[in-house]
Amino acid sequence: MTRDELLGRITINPDICFGKPCIRGHRIWVSLILDLLASGWSHQQILENYPGVEEADVLACLAYAAEMTRERYVELPIPSGS
């Protein structure tokens, strides 16, 4: 899938989930999927625990996160001794 096709799987509607980015057709926040991945969950674990979510949806969440990092920066602490 292209980047645009993946991003098309993400929706933002102010009347659904407080306007947070969600997987199209679900009320599953992109941030939830990213948190699960960051916690060590595999794509397969996500698919098993969230019926209806497809592999392309997980990739769409990653594509959305990549786009967001192009738009703003998150301040991170500078490690001591570096």
C-alpha positions in Angstrom: 0.0 0.0 0.0 1.1 3.5 -0.6 1.5 6.1 2.2 -1.7 7.8 1.0 -3.7 4.6 1.0 -2.5 3.8 4.5 -3.3 7.3 5.8 -6.8 6.9 4.2 -7.4 4.2 6.8 -7.2 6.8 9.6 -10.1 9.1 10.4 -10.5 12.2 12.5 -14.1 13.2 13.3 -14.8 15.7 16.1 -18.0 13.8 17.0 -16.2 10.5 17.5 -13.6 9.7 20.2 -13.2 13.4 21.0 -11.7 14.1 17.6 -8.7 11.8 18.2 -7.3 10.0 15.2 -8.9 6.5 14.9 -8.7 3.5 12.7 -11.4 3.9 10.0 -14.6 2.1 11.0 -13.5 1.6 14.6 -13.3 3.6 17.8 -9.7 2.5 18.3 -7.3 5.4 18.7 -4.1 5.5 16.7 -2.3 6.3 20.0 -3.6 3.0 21.6 -2.0 1.0 18.8 1.2 2.9 19.0 1.3 2.5 22.8 0.8 -1.2 22.4 3.6 -1.4 19.8 5.9 0.6 22.1 5.1 -1.7 24.9 6.4 -4.7 22.9 3.2 -6.1 21.5 3.6 -7.7 18.1 1.3 -6.9 15.1 -0.2 -10.4 15.6 -1.0 -9.8 19.3 -2.9 -6.6 18.3 -4.8 -8.4 15.6 -5.8 -11.2 18.0 -6.9 -8.8 20.7 -8.8 -6.3 18.5 -11.1 -8.2 16.1 -11.7 -6.3 12.9 -8.3 -4.6 12.9 -6.2 -5.5 10.0 -2.5 -5.6 9.4 -2.9 -2.6 7.1 -4.5 -0.7 10.0 -1.5 -1.2 12.2 0.8 0.0 9.4 -1.6 3.0 8.9 -1.0 3.9 12.6 2.7 3.8 12.0 2.4 5.9 8.9 0.3 8.4 10.7 2.9 8.6 13.5 5.6 9.2 10.9 3.7 12.0 9.4 3.1 13.6 12.9 6.9 13.6 13.6 7.4 15.7 10.5 5.1 18.3 11.9 6.3 18.8 15.5 8.9 17.8 17.9 8.7 16.3 21.3 11.3 17.5 23.8 13.3 14.7 25.3 15.6 14.9 28.2 19.3 15.1 27.4 21.0 12.0 29.0 23.6 13.0 31.6 27.2 12.1 30.7 26.6 12.6 27.0 
